[in-house]
Amino acid sequence: MTGPQGQPVFIRLGPPPEEPNAFVVEGAPQSYSAEVRARLEVDAKEIMGRYPNKRSALLPLLHLVQAEDSYLTPAGLEFCGEQLGLTGAEVSAVASFYTMYRRGPTGDYLVGVCTNTLCAIMGGDAVFDALKEHLGIGNDETTPDGSVTLQHIECNAACDYAPVVMVNWEFFDNQTPESARELVDSLRSGTPKPPTRGAPLCAFRETSRILAGLPDERPDQGQGGAGEATLAGLKVAKENGMRAPTPPGGQS
């Protein structure tokens, strides 16, 4: 590509240089022991048995090995490839695409603060800055006690409750700097606050096993459902007699 004066313009392709681009962390296991491998193979066999094509089990198997190490390691990627008959490049291509797969050691609680447009406007940036200062860590870093990993994330799909914080992918709605500080303090003290909706919190590794499709043994406390903010538009439509237009053919 050239500029208006004919000078070359270089365009960077791929991820920015500051973004980790390899699943290589000092001290990460390169292979699993026979004992660990045997245990993982039992779970992997159960997971793969749910799919007519075992290659389709890659996503849950990545969660399975993430549950083992708290992030994706060379050992975990190798295990997935061997189980599914995939090359290392094929496994890494998928693993590096999805942000739920971690590239470094993760604490007991992964605290994600949405800093996308609406949450930022409603105070998400202030929440994130407050937590960085309170915990003494930056983005994608973990507290020295290994309890909390903090990261900013893009859209939690809960814009009606902005600003939103997620802990191990469970929702904490309408957060403020004060409530977010209280939340992480409860995590570090071993008495985590219940999420706004959804099941009680569990540790990150256990969450990864649940995401792999293995049994979720947490009690169902009946939290959640569509809240007032979610239903506000429907309420206005009902009060004003609004309805969707009749489609062609006259069937509603």
C-alpha positions as CSV (number, residue, x, y, z in Angstrom):
1,M,0.0,0.0,0.0
2,T,1.2,3.5,-0.8
3,G,0.4,6.9,0.5
4,P,-0.7,10.0,-1.5
5,Q,3.0,10.8,-2.3
6,G,3.7,7.3,-3.4
7,Q,5.6,6.4,-0.2
8,P,5.1,2.9,1.3
9,V,2.6,2.6,4.1
10,F,3.0,-0.5,6.3
11,I,-0.1,-2.1,7.7
12,R,0.3,-4.4,10.7
13,L,-1.5,-7.7,10.3
14,G,-2.5,-9.9,13.2
15,P,-2.6,-9.1,16.9
16,P,-0.9,-6.1,18.4
17,P,2.7,-6.8,19.7
18,E,1.7,-6.5,23.3
19,E,-0.9,-9.3,23.0
20,P,0.3,-12.7,24.0
21,N,0.4,-14.7,20.8
22,A,1.6,-18.1,22.0
23,F,0.6,-20.5,24.8
24,V,4.0,-20.4,26.4
25,V,4.4,-19.4,30.0
26,E,7.5,-20.1,32.0
27,G,6.9,-23.2,34.1
28,A,3.9,-24.4,32.2
29,P,3.6,-28.1,31.9
30,Q,4.8,-29.5,28.5
31,S,3.1,-32.8,29.0
32,Y,0.9,-34.5,31.6
33,S,1.9,-37.3,33.9
34,A,0.4,-40.7,33.4
35,E,-1.8,-40.2,36.4
36,V,-3.2,-36.9,35.2
37,R,-3.6,-38.1,31.6
38,A,-5.5,-41.2,32.7
39,R,-7.9,-39.0,34.8
40,L,-8.4,-36.6,31.9
41,E,-9.0,-39.4,29.4
42,V,-12.0,-40.6,31.5
43,D,-13.7,-37.2,31.3
44,A,-12.6,-36.7,27.6
45,K,-14.2,-40.0,26.6
46,E,-17.5,-39.0,28.2
47,I,-17.4,-35.6,26.5
48,M,-16.4,-36.9,23.0
49,G,-19.2,-39.6,23.2
50,R,-21.8,-36.8,22.9
51,Y,-20.7,-35.9,19.4
52,P,-21.1,-37.9,16.1
53,N,-17.8,-36.3,15.0
54,K,-15.3,-36.2,17.8
55,R,-13.6,-33.1,16.4
56,S,-16.7,-31.2,17.5
57,A,-15.6,-31.8,21.1
58,L,-12.7,-29.4,20.9
59,L,-14.3,-26.5,22.7
60,P,-15.4,-28.5,25.8
61,L,-12.0,-30.4,25.8
62,L,-10.2,-27.0,26.0
63,H,-12.3,-26.1,29.0
64,L,-11.4,-29.5,30.5
65,V,-7.7,-29.0,30.3
66,Q,-8.1,-25.4,31.4
67,A,-9.8,-26.8,34.5
68,E,-6.6,-28.8,35.1
69,D,-4.1,-26.0,34.8
70,S,-6.3,-22.8,35.2
71,Y,-5.1,-21.8,31.7
72,L,-4.2,-23.5,28.4
73,T,-0.8,-25.0,28.5
74,P,1.3,-26.9,25.9
75,A,0.4,-30.0,27.8
76,G,-3.3,-29.3,27.6
77,L,-3.2,-28.4,23.9
78,E,-1.2,-31.5,23.1
79,F,-3.8,-33.6,25.0
80,C,-6.7,-32.1,23.1
81,G,-4.9,-32.7,19.8
82,E,-4.1,-36.3,20.6
83,Q,-7.7,-37.1,21.7
84,L,-9.3,-35.6,18.7
85,G,-6.8,-36.4,16.0
86,L,-6.0,-32.7,15.4
87,T,-2.7,-31.0,14.7
88,G,-1.2,-28.5,17.1
89,A,-2.0,-25.7,14.6
90,E,-5.6,-26.7,14.4
91,V,-6.0,-26.7,18.2
92,S,-4.1,-23.5,18.8
93,A,-6.1,-21.7,16.0
94,V,-9.4,-22.4,17.9
95,A,-7.9,-21.8,21.4
96,S,-6.5,-18.4,20.4
97,F,-9.7,-17.2,18.9
98,Y,-12.0,-17.3,22.0
99,T,-11.2,-15.1,24.9
100,M,-12.7,-17.4,27.5
101,Y,-9.6,-19.6,27.1
102,R,-6.9,-18.2,29.2
103,R,-3.2,-17.8,28.2
104,G,-1.7,-17.4,31.7
105,P,-2.3,-18.7,35.2
106,T,-5.7,-17.6,36.5
107,G,-6.7,-17.0,40.1
108,D,-9.6,-18.7,42.0
109,Y,-11.8,-15.9,40.8
110,L,-11.7,-14.3,37.3
111,V,-13.2,-10.8,37.8
112,G,-14.1,-9.2,34.5
113,V,-15.2,-5.6,34.3
114,C,-17.1,-4.6,31.2
115,T,-15.6,-1.4,29.7
116,N,-17.5,-1.4,26.4
117,T,-19.6,1.6,25.4
118,L,-22.7,1.5,27.6
119,C,-21.0,0.1,30.7
120,A,-18.2,2.7,30.3
121,I,-20.7,5.5,30.1
122,M,-22.5,4.1,33.1
123,G,-19.3,3.9,35.2
124,G,-17.5,0.8,34.0
125,D,-14.2,2.6,33.6
126,A,-14.4,4.0,37.1
127,V,-15.2,0.5,38.5
128,F,-12.2,-1.0,36.7
129,D,-9.8,1.8,37.8
130,A,-11.1,1.4,41.4
131,L,-10.4,-2.3,41.4
132,K,-6.9,-1.9,39.9
133,E,-6.0,0.5,42.7
134,H,-7.8,-1.5,45.4
135,L,-6.1,-4.8,44.4
136,G,-2.8,-3.3,43.4
137,I,-2.8,-5.1,40.0
138,G,-3.3,-4.2,36.4
139,N,-5.3,-5.7,33.6
140,D,-4.9,-9.5,33.3
141,E,-2.9,-9.7,36.4
142,T,-3.4,-11.8,39.6
143,T,-3.2,-10.8,43.2
144,P,-0.1,-12.3,45.0
145,D,-2.4,-14.6,47.0
146,G,-3.7,-16.2,43.8
147,S,-7.3,-15.4,44.6
148,V,-8.3,-12.8,42.0
149,T,-7.4,-12.2,38.4
150,L,-8.6,-8.9,37.1
151,Q,-9.4,-8.1,33.4
152,H,-11.5,-5.7,31.4
153,I,-13.7,-7.4,28.9
154,E,-15.9,-6.5,26.0
155,C,-19.7,-6.6,26.5
156,N,-21.1,-9.1,28.9
157,A,-24.4,-9.1,27.0
158,A,-26.1,-7.5,30.0
159,C,-26.4,-3.9,28.9
160,D,-29.7,-3.4,30.7
161,Y,-27.8,-3.7,34.0
162,A,-24.7,-1.6,33.2
163,P,-22.2,-1.4,34.6
164,V,-21.7,-5.1,34.9
165,V,-19.0,-7.2,36.6
166,M,-18.6,-10.9,36.0
167,V,-17.0,-13.3,38.4
168,N,-16.2,-16.7,36.8
169,W,-18.9,-15.7,34.2
170,E,-21.6,-15.1,36.8
171,F,-23.3,-11.7,36.7
172,F,-23.0,-8.9,39.3
173,D,-25.3,-6.1,38.0
174,N,-25.4,-2.3,38.5
175,Q,-22.0,-2.1,40.1
176,T,-20.3,0.9,41.6
177,P,-16.7,1.4,42.6
178,E,-17.8,0.8,46.2
179,S,-19.8,-2.3,45.6
180,A,-17.1,-3.7,43.3
181,R,-14.5,-3.3,46.1
182,E,-16.8,-5.0,48.5
183,L,-17.3,-7.8,46.0
184,V,-13.6,-8.6,45.6
185,D,-13.0,-8.3,49.3
186,S,-15.6,-11.0,49.8
187,L,-13.9,-13.2,47.3
188,R,-10.5,-12.9,49.0
189,S,-12.0,-13.5,52.4
190,G,-13.5,-16.8,51.3
191,T,-17.1,-15.7,51.7
192,P,-18.1,-14.7,48.2
193,K,-21.2,-12.6,47.7
194,P,-24.0,-14.3,45.7
195,P,-24.3,-13.2,42.1
196,T,-27.3,-11.1,41.0
197,R,-28.6,-14.0,39.1
198,G,-27.5,-17.6,38.4
199,A,-25.9,-20.2,40.6
200,P,-23.6,-19.6,43.5
201,L,-20.0,-18.9,42.7
202,C,-17.4,-21.7,42.5
203,A,-13.7,-21.6,41.8
204,F,-12.4,-20.9,38.3
205,R,-11.2,-24.4,37.7
206,E,-14.5,-25.8,38.8
207,T,-16.3,-23.4,36.5
208,S,-14.2,-24.6,33.6
209,R,-15.2,-28.2,34.3
210,I,-18.9,-27.1,34.2
211,L,-18.3,-25.3,30.9
212,A,-16.7,-28.6,29.6
213,G,-20.1,-30.2,30.1
214,L,-19.4,-32.1,33.3
215,P,-21.9,-32.2,36.1
216,D,-22.8,-28.9,37.8
217,E,-23.4,-29.7,41.5
218,R,-24.1,-26.2,42.7
219,P,-27.5,-25.7,44.3
220,D,-30.2,-24.0,42.3
221,Q,-31.2,-21.1,44.4
222,G,-33.8,-19.8,42.0
223,Q,-32.0,-16.5,41.3
224,G,-32.4,-14.6,38.1
225,G,-35.0,-14.4,35.4
226,A,-35.9,-11.4,33.4
227,G,-35.7,-8.3,35.6
228,E,-37.4,-4.9,35.5
229,A,-34.8,-3.3,33.2
230,T,-35.0,-6.2,30.8
231,L,-38.8,-6.0,30.5
232,A,-39.1,-2.2,30.4
233,G,-39.5,-2.0,26.6
234,L,-42.1,-4.8,26.6
235,K,-44.0,-3.0,29.4
236,V,-44.1,0.3,27.4
237,A,-45.3,-1.5,24.3
238,K,-48.1,-3.2,26.2
239,E,-49.2,0.0,27.9
240,N,-49.4,1.7,24.5
241,G,-51.0,-1.1,22.6
242,M,-48.0,-1.6,20.4
243,R,-47.4,-4.9,18.6
244,A,-45.3,-6.2,15.8
245,P,-46.6,-5.6,12.3
246,T,-48.5,-8.5,10.6
247,P,-46.2,-10.3,8.2
248,P,-47.1,-10.8,4.6
249,G,-49.8,-13.5,4.3
250,G,-51.8,-12.2,7.3
251,Q,-50.5,-14.7,9.9
252,S,-49.3,-13.3,13.1
